[in-house]
Amino acid sequence: MGAKHTVRFEPVGIEIEVDEDETVLNAAFRQGVMLMHGCKEGQCSSCKSFLLDGDLDMERYSTFALADYELEEGYVLLCRSHAYSDLSVELINYDEEMLRSGVPIQVVQTRVETIESLTHDMRRLVLALEDPPELAFKPGQYVDITIPGTAKTRSFSMANTPSSDDHLEFVIKLYPDGHFSGLLEGRLKPGDPLKVTGPYGVFTLRDHPDRDLIFVGGGAGMAPILCLLRSMAESSSARRTTYYYGARGRRDLCYLEEMETLSRNLPDFRFVAALSEPAVGEEWDGEVGMITDVVRRGEESLQKADAYLCGPPPMIDAAMPVLVGLASIPTTSISTSSR
């Protein structure tokens, strides 16, 4: 362990202790301070902040996330930053409500409980928690799962709610030669151990009971949105909620029965599935087209709505301008995730 220093975040006045051997972002996670973040690897710029005072050094990062001229002006990436004195840091992208409601990071030993098919290319993975036997998290968050035999990890959002904290449920898309997803095709078996670290992420519901909710998802982006919907059902939420889910064909849809159950349990919930490429002769009486076009057709005004997007990056990139354009939603009311 290295020397310890104090980092103060402005303008919120939060202070944390940071060891020289850990990044500022990881120190914040350890102490339950939920800073905005994305990749955690210096690639995305979500944790970009401004150094007001103090000495730090950064690990290798992408100049796409932090350009050279920004570094010269004093901007830093907290996921790459090591403090070598007390620091004063101005947060640029933050939600004070979320900052103070984080859950300290844990390392948990689990065992595979269930692997089952949801669609032709998505699997449901359930892990039983063993040591410790529970994991605190907020609906919508994710964990890192260590790939057996390596130090590498892959990030996946939980689909279960914190009330069922003796296990973790995931929706995982299979990729050709996927380092982790490839294990789900016969290589991982029930009883196999897996190490989990978390929780991470700020894809959680804001306490805005007077605002409608718009969820837009696709692929394995089902997981965190399903978690949010399940938690809303547990709390008997009455918020007007619409979930737009895009898929290519009917074989790409999952959890349809649960969506029907949620429609009965949530008084003002509507699930809208859309197929962008329905097969010839495929029986389908729902929406057809790109999910962004379906959202545009289905929503006249989103001035009083919070939007949550989770799915493939191209879907998120296409949906963002649509949602911002519908009555000019403030970007602070839009939350995104790709896990």
C-alpha positions in Angstrom: 0.0 0.0 0.0 1.2 3.5 -0.8 0.8 6.8 1.1 -2.8 8.1 1.6 -4.2 11.4 0.6 -7.5 13.3 0.8 -9.4 14.1 -2.4 -12.1 16.8 -2.2 -14.8 16.9 -4.9 -16.2 20.3 -5.7 -18.8 21.8 -5.9 -20.4 19.1 -3.7 -17.8 19.2 -0.9 -17.4 15.4 -0.6 -14.1 14.1 0.6 -12.6 10.6 0.3 -9.3 9.0 1.3 -7.2 7.7 -1.6 -4.2 5.4 -1.6 -1.4 6.1 -4.1 -1.7 2.6 -5.4 -5.4 2.9 -6.4 -7.1 5.2 -8.8 -9.3 8.0 -7.5 -12.3 6.4 -9.1 -11.7 3.0 -7.4 -11.2 4.8 -4.1 -14.5 6.5 -4.5 -16.2 3.1 -5.3 -14.6 1.6 -2.3 -16.1 4.3 0.0 -19.6 4.2 -1.6 -19.2 7.5 -3.6 -20.8 6.9 -7.0 -18.9 9.1 -9.4 -20.1 9.2 -13.0 -18.1 6.6 -15.0 -18.4 4.3 -18.0 -15.6 2.0 -19.2 -13.3 2.4 -16.2 -10.3 2.1 -18.6 -9.7 5.6 -19.9 -11.6 5.1 -23.1 -14.9 7.0 -22.7 -14.4 10.3 -20.9 -17.5 9.8 -18.6 -15.3 10.5 -15.5 -13.5 13.5 -17.0 -13.0 16.2 -14.3 -10.9 19.3 -13.7 -7.9 19.3 -11.3 -8.1 22.5 -9.2 -5.1 21.7 -6.9 -2.7 19.0 -6.1 -0.4 16.5 -7.8 -1.5 13.4 -9.6 -0.3 11.0 -12.3 -2.4 9.1 -14.8 -2.1 5.7 -16.2 -2.3 5.2 -20.0 -5.5 6.4 -21.6 -7.0 7.2 -25.0 -6.7 10.7 -26.4 -10.2 10.2 -27.7 -11.3 10.4 -24.0 -8.9 13.1 -23.0 -7.3 15.2 -25.8 -3.8 16.7 -25.3 -5.1 20.2 -25.1 -7.6 19.3 -22.4 -4.7 17.7 -20.4 -2.8 21.0 -20.7 -5.8 22.9 -19.4 -6.0 20.7 -16.3 -8.6 18.1 -17.2 -8.1 14.5 -15.9 -9.7 11.1 -16.1 -10.5 9.9 -12.6 -10.4 6.2 -13.7 -6.7 6.7 -14.6 -5.6 9.1 -11.9 -3.4 8.4 -8.9 -3.1 11.0 -6.2 0.4 12.0 -4.9 -0.8 14.8 -2.7 -4.1 16.0 -1.4 -6.3 16.9 -4.3 -9.1 19.3 -5.1 -11.2 18.2 -8.1 -14.1 19.9 -9.8 -16.6 17.4 -11.1 -18.0 18.2 -14.5 -20.5 15.4 -15.0 -22.3 14.5 -11.8 -25.6 13.8 -10.2 -25.5 14.9 -6.5 -28.4 12.6 -5.7 -26.5 9.6 -7.0 -23.1 10.7 -5.6 -24.3 10.3 -2.0 -26.2 7.1 -2.5 -23.5 4.7 -3.7 -22.9 1.2 -2.4 -19.3 0.2 -1.4 -17.7 -2.3 -3.8 -17.5 -5.9 -2.7 -15.6 -9.0 -4.1 -18.0 -12.0 -3.9 -17.3 -15.7 -4.6 -20.2 -17.3 -6.5 -21.1 -20.6 -8.2 -23.0 -21.1 -11.4 -26.6 -22.1 -10.6 -28.4 -22.0 -14.0 -27.6 -21.4 -17.6 -30.6 -21.5 -20.0 -31.5 -20.2 -23.4 -33.7 -17.1 -23.7 -33.3 -16.7 -27.5 -31.1 -18.2 -30.2 -28.2 -15.9 -29.1 -29.0 -14.8 -25.5 -28.6 -16.8 -22.3 -29.9 -16.4 -18.8 -27.1 -16.9 -16.2 -27.9 -17.2 -12.5 -25.1 -17.2 -9.9 -25.6 -18.3 -6.3 -23.7 -16.1 -3.8 -21.4 -18.0 -1.5 -18.8 -15.8 0.2 -20.3 -13.4 1.4 -23.8 -14.9 0.8 -25.3 -11.6 -0.3 -24.4 -8.5 -2.4 -25.9 -5.1 -1.8 -26.7 -3.2 -5.0 -29.2 -0.7 -6.4 -31.6 -1.7 -9.2 -29.9 -1.0 -12.6 -26.3 -1.5 -11.5 -23.8 -4.0 -12.9 -20.9 -6.1 -11.7 -17.6 -7.3 -13.2 -17.3 -11.1 -13.6 -13.7 -12.4 -13.7 -13.1 -14.8 -16.7 -11.9 -18.1 -15.1 -8.1 -18.6 -15.4 -7.4 -15.0 -16.2 -7.3 -11.5 -14.6 -9.8 -10.2 -17.3 -13.3 -9.2 -16.5 -16.6 -8.6 -18.4 -19.3 -6.3 -17.1 -23.0 -7.4 -16.9 -26.1 -5.8 -15.4 -28.2 -7.6 -12.9 -31.8 -8.5 -13.9 -32.9 -9.5 -10.4 -33.7 -7.0 -7.7 -31.8 -6.4 -4.5 -34.6 -8.2 -2.6 -33.3 -11.4 -4.0 -29.7 -10.7 -3.0 -28.7 -14.4 -2.5 -28.3 -14.8 -6.2 -27.5 -12.7 -9.3 -29.4 -13.0 -12.6 -28.0 -11.9 -16.0 -29.0 -11.7 -19.6 -25.9 -12.3 -21.8 -25.7 -12.1 -25.5 -23.5 -14.7 -27.2 -20.7 -13.4 -29.4 -18.4 -15.4 -31.8 -15.3 -16.3 -29.8 -16.6 -14.2 -26.9 -14.1 -14.5 -24.0 -16.9 -14.9 -21.4 -20.1 -15.5 -23.4 -18.4 -18.3 -25.3 -18.1 -20.2 -21.9 -21.9 -20.3 -21.7 -22.1 -22.8 -24.6 -21.2 -25.9 -22.7 -17.9 -24.9 -21.0 -19.4 -23.4 -17.8 -21.4 -25.9 -15.8 -23.6 -25.6 -12.7 -21.4 -25.6 -9.6 -18.5 -23.9 -11.3 -17.0 -21.0 -9.3 -16.9 -17.4 -10.5 -15.6 -14.2 -8.9 -17.8 -11.1 -9.0 -16.8 -7.5 -8.2 -19.3 -4.7 -7.7 -21.7 -3.1 -7.8 -21.0 -0.3 -10.3 -23.0 2.0 -12.4 -25.4 5.0 -12.2 -28.2 3.5 -14.3 -30.6 3.8 -11.4 -34.0 5.3 -11.0 -34.0 9.0 -9.9 -36.6 9.9 -7.3 -38.9 11.9 -9.6 -42.4 10.6 -9.0 -44.0 13.5 -11.0 -42.1 12.5 -14.2 -43.0 9.8 -16.7 -40.5 7.0 -17.5 -39.4 6.0 -21.0 -37.2 2.9 -21.3 -35.6 2.1 -24.6 -33.8 -1.3 -25.0 -32.5 -3.9 -27.3 -30.6 -7.2 -27.0 -29.1 -7.9 -23.6 -30.1 -4.4 -22.6 -33.2 -6.1 -21.3 -31.4 -7.0 -18.0 -31.0 -3.6 -16.2 -34.4 -2.4 -17.4 -36.1 -5.6 -16.3 -34.4 -5.1 -12.9 -35.8 -1.5 -12.7 -39.3 -2.7 -13.7 -39.3 -5.5 -11.2 -38.2 -3.1 -8.4 -41.0 -0.7 -9.4 -43.5 -3.6 -9.2 -42.2 -4.5 -5.7 -42.7 -0.9 -4.6 -46.1 -0.6 -6.3 -44.9 2.4 -8.4 -47.7 4.4 -10.1 -45.4 6.3 -12.5 -46.5 6.3 -16.1 -44.0 4.0 -17.8 -43.4 2.9 -21.4 -40.8 0.3 -22.4 -39.8 0.3 -26.1 -37.8 -2.8 -27.0 -36.3 -3.3 -30.4 -35.4 -6.7 -32.0 -34.8 -7.9 -35.6 -37.3 -10.8 -35.6 -39.6 -12.5 -33.3 -37.0 -15.1 -32.3 -35.0 -12.2 -30.7 -37.8 -11.4 -28.2 -37.7 -12.7 -24.6 -39.5 -12.2 -21.3 -42.8 -11.5 -23.1 -44.8 -13.4 -20.4 -43.2 -11.3 -17.7 -43.9 -8.1 -19.6 -47.6 -9.1 -19.5 -47.4 -9.8 -15.8 -45.8 -6.4 -15.2 -48.5 -4.8 -17.2 -51.0 -6.2 -14.7 -49.0 -5.3 -11.6 -47.9 -1.8 -12.6 -51.1 0.4 -13.1 -49.7 2.6 -15.8 -47.1 0.4 -17.6 -47.0 -0.3 -21.4 -44.6 -2.6 -23.2 -44.0 -1.9 -26.9 -41.9 -4.4 -28.9 -40.9 -3.6 -32.5 -39.3 -5.9 -35.1 -37.0 -4.2 -37.6 -36.6 -7.2 -39.9 -39.6 -9.6 -39.4 -39.2 -12.8 -41.4 -41.4 -13.3 -44.4 -44.6 -15.0 -43.2 -43.8 -14.4 -39.6 -46.9 -13.9 -37.4 -46.6 -10.5 -35.8 -49.2 -7.9 -35.1 -47.0 -5.5 -33.2 -44.9 -2.5 -34.3 -42.5 -2.9 -37.3 -39.5 -0.6 -37.9 -36.5 0.8 -36.1 -37.2 1.3 -32.4 -36.2 4.9 -32.7 -39.0 5.5 -35.3 -41.5 3.6 -33.1 -40.6 5.9 -30.2 -41.0 9.0 -32.4 -44.5 7.7 -33.5 -45.5 6.8 -30.0 -44.5 9.9 -28.1 -45.8 13.4 -28.8 -44.1 15.1 -25.8 -41.5 14.0 -23.3 -41.0 17.3 -21.5 -42.0 15.6 -18.2 -40.1 12.3 -18.7 -36.9 10.6 -17.6 -35.4 8.4 -20.3 -33.3 5.2 -19.8 -31.5 3.6 -22.7 -29.7 0.3 -22.7 -28.7 -1.8 -25.6 -26.1 -2.0 -28.5 -24.1 1.3 -28.8 -25.6 2.0 -32.3 -29.1 1.9 -30.9 -28.1 4.3 -28.1 -26.4 6.6 -30.6 -29.6 6.6 -32.8 -32.0 7.1 -29.9 -30.3 9.9 -28.1 -31.1 12.6 -30.7 -34.6 11.4 -31.0 -35.3 11.7 -27.3 -33.5 15.0 -27.0 -35.5 16.3 -29.9 -38.9 15.3 -28.5 -39.7 18.5 -26.7 -36.0 19.1 -25.9 -35.4 16.7 -23.1 -32.5 17.9 -20.9 -29.6 15.5 -21.3 -29.5 15.2 -17.5 -32.8 13.4 -17.7 -31.4 10.7 -20.0 -29.4 7.7 -18.6 -27.6 5.2 -20.7 -25.9 1.9 -20.3 -24.4 -0.7 -22.8 -24.2 -3.5 -20.2 
